[in-house]
Amino acid sequence: MDKLLYVAMSGAKEAMYLQNVQANNLANVDTVGFKADFAQARAMHVMGDGWDSRAYAMTERPGSHFESGALDYTGRDLDLAINGDGWFVVLDKNGEEAFTRAGNLFVDAQGFVTTHDGHVLMGNAGPLVLPEYEKLEIGVDGTITVRALGQGPDALVEVDRMKLVKPDASVLQKGEDGLFRRTDTAAYEPPDFTVRVSTGTLERSNVNAVGAMLSVMGAARQFEMQVKLMGKAEEMDAAASQGMKLT
């Protein structure tokens, strides 16, 4: 079978992967704190004996777009947005620390502060747990102060301070759960006390909806072209087989 078939097949695979990535970006255009994903592939010559006459498409390590999204004012006490660089720290399903920019927070039945998808938010002293309160205040440095039920207006208690970090973006990679983690050997990310938050505000997704839609359309055309090449490879193979029969 002509090797053109495999060259076209690798190109079609990468075009489909690009479509999936951009479709996922479009699906999260309204997701709080979402960071758009990139897809990248490059031509790679086939290794081995013979001439470098064939080049396959090979996926390179994908990355994410770390630019901040626009801010929306909500006025809700537990809606937070990080100003500039920085991340909230949460616990993933394995109980390990991971990073997110999603600041639409909630308090569950046990008093744990969680993100919208149920990940527990970390404080400097451990997982954030709030007592029942009448009033909640969050400072620009992430310090949480509450007035417990039945207490007077001057009985404010500092509960904890959110763990805010600022790892190097070059070592971060997004997981399938949408959380970011370090890709190097660092096992612990210390808090960065220079990170600041805004209360009553949420960071929108940084997805460019128009750009993502155009990318999906372009990937569809690329996929169609590669499929046509696979059809041509089949025609060439059939013609070669017919020629062998005539000899």
C-alpha positions as CSV (number, residue, x, y, z in Angstrom):
1,M,0.0,0.0,0.0
2,D,1.4,3.4,-0.9
3,K,3.0,5.3,2.1
4,L,1.0,8.3,1.1
5,L,-1.9,6.8,2.9
6,Y,-0.1,6.9,6.2
7,V,1.2,10.4,5.7
8,A,-2.4,11.6,5.0
9,M,-3.7,9.6,7.9
10,S,-1.4,11.3,10.3
11,G,-2.4,14.7,9.0
12,A,-6.1,13.8,9.4
13,K,-5.5,12.7,12.9
14,E,-3.9,16.0,13.9
15,A,-6.6,18.0,12.2
16,M,-9.2,16.1,14.2
17,Y,-7.3,16.7,17.4
18,L,-7.2,20.4,16.6
19,Q,-11.0,20.4,16.1
20,N,-11.5,18.7,19.5
21,V,-9.3,21.2,21.3
22,Q,-11.0,24.2,19.8
23,A,-14.5,22.7,20.3
24,N,-13.6,22.2,23.9
25,N,-12.5,25.9,24.1
26,L,-15.8,27.0,22.6
27,A,-17.8,24.8,25.0
28,N,-16.0,26.6,27.9
29,V,-16.4,30.2,26.6
30,D,-18.6,31.0,29.6
31,T,-16.7,28.9,32.2
32,V,-15.3,31.0,35.0
33,G,-11.5,31.2,35.0
34,F,-11.1,28.9,32.1
35,K,-7.8,29.1,30.2
36,A,-7.9,28.3,26.4
37,D,-5.9,25.4,25.2
38,F,-3.5,25.2,22.2
39,A,-3.0,22.4,19.8
40,Q,0.3,22.1,17.9
41,A,1.8,19.6,15.5
42,R,5.0,19.6,13.3
43,A,6.3,17.7,10.4
44,M,8.6,14.8,11.4
45,H,10.7,12.9,8.9
46,V,10.4,9.1,9.1
47,M,13.5,7.6,10.7
48,G,15.3,4.6,9.2
49,D,16.9,3.4,6.1
50,G,16.3,5.3,2.8
51,W,15.8,8.9,1.8
52,D,13.9,11.4,4.0
53,S,11.1,11.6,1.5
54,R,8.2,11.1,3.9
55,A,7.1,13.4,6.7
56,Y,4.4,12.6,9.2
57,A,2.5,15.0,11.4
58,M,3.5,14.6,15.1
59,T,1.7,16.1,18.1
60,E,3.8,18.4,20.3
61,R,3.2,19.1,23.9
62,P,0.1,21.2,24.0
63,G,-0.1,24.3,26.2
64,S,-2.6,26.8,27.5
65,H,-3.1,30.5,27.1
66,F,-2.5,32.1,30.5
67,E,-3.7,35.7,29.7
68,S,-6.3,36.9,32.2
69,G,-9.9,37.0,31.2
70,A,-12.2,40.0,31.6
71,L,-13.7,40.7,35.0
72,D,-17.4,40.7,35.8
73,Y,-18.8,42.4,38.9
74,T,-21.3,40.3,40.8
75,G,-21.4,41.7,44.3
76,R,-21.4,38.2,45.8
77,D,-19.2,37.8,48.9
78,L,-17.8,34.4,47.7
79,D,-17.1,35.5,44.1
80,L,-13.4,36.2,43.8
81,A,-11.0,37.1,41.0
82,I,-7.2,37.1,41.2
83,N,-5.6,40.4,40.1
84,G,-2.8,39.7,37.6
85,D,-0.7,36.6,38.1
86,G,-1.5,34.0,40.7
87,W,-3.7,31.0,41.4
88,F,-6.1,29.6,44.0
89,V,-4.9,26.2,45.5
90,V,-7.4,23.4,45.7
91,L,-7.4,19.7,46.5
92,D,-8.0,17.4,43.6
93,K,-9.8,14.0,43.8
94,N,-6.6,12.4,45.0
95,G,-6.1,14.8,47.8
96,E,-3.2,16.6,46.1
97,E,-2.8,20.3,45.6
98,A,-3.6,21.8,42.2
99,F,-4.2,25.3,40.9
100,T,-7.3,27.1,39.5
101,R,-8.4,30.6,38.6
102,A,-12.1,29.8,39.1
103,G,-13.2,32.0,42.0
104,N,-17.0,31.3,42.2
105,L,-16.8,29.7,45.6
106,F,-19.4,28.0,47.8
107,V,-19.7,26.6,51.3
108,D,-20.8,23.0,51.6
109,A,-22.8,21.3,54.3
110,Q,-19.7,20.6,56.4
111,G,-18.5,24.2,56.1
112,F,-15.7,23.5,53.6
113,V,-15.1,26.2,51.0
114,T,-15.3,24.7,47.6
115,T,-15.1,25.7,43.9
116,H,-18.1,25.3,41.7
117,D,-17.0,21.8,40.8
118,G,-16.5,20.6,44.4
119,H,-12.8,21.0,44.9
120,V,-11.9,22.1,48.4
121,L,-10.1,25.4,48.6
122,M,-6.8,25.4,50.6
123,G,-5.8,28.0,53.2
124,N,-2.4,28.5,54.7
125,A,-3.4,26.3,57.6
126,G,-5.0,23.5,55.5
127,P,-8.4,23.1,53.9
128,L,-10.6,26.1,54.4
129,V,-13.5,25.5,56.8
130,L,-15.9,28.2,57.9
131,P,-18.1,28.3,61.0
132,E,-21.7,29.4,60.6
133,Y,-21.6,33.1,60.2
134,E,-23.7,36.2,59.8
135,K,-21.1,38.3,58.0
136,L,-18.1,37.3,55.8
137,E,-15.3,39.6,54.7
138,I,-12.4,38.6,52.4
139,G,-9.4,40.9,52.3
140,V,-7.4,41.7,49.2
141,D,-4.7,39.4,50.5
142,G,-7.1,36.5,50.8
143,T,-7.6,36.8,54.6
144,I,-11.1,35.5,55.6
145,T,-12.8,37.2,58.5
146,V,-16.3,36.2,59.8
147,R,-18.8,37.3,62.4
148,A,-20.2,34.1,63.9
149,L,-24.0,33.6,64.5
150,G,-25.3,35.4,67.5
151,Q,-22.2,37.6,67.9
152,G,-22.1,41.4,68.0
153,P,-20.9,43.5,65.1
154,D,-17.5,44.0,66.7
155,A,-16.9,40.3,67.3
156,L,-15.0,39.6,64.1
157,V,-12.7,36.5,63.9
158,E,-10.0,35.8,61.4
159,V,-10.5,32.2,60.2
160,D,-7.6,31.7,57.9
161,R,-5.9,33.1,54.8
162,M,-6.4,31.6,51.4
163,K,-3.4,29.9,50.0
164,L,-2.5,32.0,46.9
165,V,0.5,31.0,44.8
166,K,2.4,32.3,41.8
167,P,4.2,29.4,40.1
168,D,6.1,29.9,36.9
169,A,3.7,29.4,34.0
170,S,6.3,27.5,32.0
171,V,6.1,24.5,34.4
172,L,2.3,24.3,34.5
173,Q,0.1,21.9,32.6
174,K,-3.6,21.5,32.6
175,G,-5.1,18.1,33.5
176,E,-8.2,16.4,32.3
177,D,-10.1,17.8,35.3
178,G,-9.3,21.4,34.2
179,L,-6.9,22.0,37.1
180,F,-3.3,23.0,36.6
181,R,-0.3,21.2,38.1
182,R,3.5,21.6,38.1
183,T,5.3,19.4,35.6
184,D,8.7,19.6,37.3
185,T,9.9,17.8,40.4
186,A,8.7,20.4,42.9
187,A,6.4,18.7,45.4
188,Y,5.2,21.8,47.2
189,E,4.3,25.3,46.1
190,P,4.8,27.9,48.9
191,P,2.2,30.7,49.3
192,D,3.0,34.0,47.6
193,F,1.9,36.9,49.8
194,T,2.0,39.4,46.9
195,V,-1.0,37.8,45.1
196,R,-4.1,40.0,45.4
197,V,-7.8,39.2,44.9
198,S,-10.9,41.2,44.2
199,T,-14.1,40.3,46.0
200,G,-17.6,40.4,44.4
201,T,-15.9,39.8,41.0
202,L,-15.3,36.8,38.7
203,E,-12.8,36.3,36.0
204,R,-14.3,35.2,32.7
205,S,-12.9,32.7,30.3
206,N,-10.0,34.0,28.1
207,V,-11.3,32.0,25.0
208,N,-11.6,34.1,21.9
209,A,-14.9,32.6,20.6
210,V,-14.5,34.0,17.0
211,G,-10.9,32.8,16.7
212,A,-11.8,29.4,18.1
213,M,-14.7,29.1,15.6
214,L,-12.5,30.0,12.7
215,S,-9.9,27.5,13.9
216,V,-12.5,24.7,14.0
217,M,-13.6,25.6,10.4
218,G,-10.0,25.6,9.2
219,A,-9.3,22.2,10.9
220,A,-12.4,20.8,9.2
221,R,-11.1,21.9,5.8
222,Q,-7.7,20.4,6.6
223,F,-9.3,17.1,7.6
224,E,-11.3,17.0,4.4
225,M,-8.1,17.6,2.3
226,Q,-6.3,14.7,4.1
227,V,-9.3,12.4,3.5
228,K,-9.1,13.2,-0.2
229,L,-5.4,12.4,-0.2
230,M,-6.2,9.0,1.4
231,G,-8.7,8.5,-1.5
232,K,-6.0,9.3,-4.0
233,A,-3.7,6.8,-2.3
234,E,-6.3,4.2,-2.7
235,E,-6.7,5.0,-6.4
236,M,-2.9,4.9,-6.9
237,D,-2.8,1.5,-5.2
238,A,-5.6,0.1,-7.3
239,A,-3.9,1.4,-10.5
240,A,-0.6,-0.1,-9.5
241,S,-2.3,-3.5,-8.8
242,Q,-4.0,-3.3,-12.2
243,G,-0.6,-2.6,-13.9
244,M,1.0,-5.6,-12.1
245,K,-1.8,-7.8,-13.5
246,L,-1.0,-6.7,-17.1
247,T,2.6,-7.5,-16.9
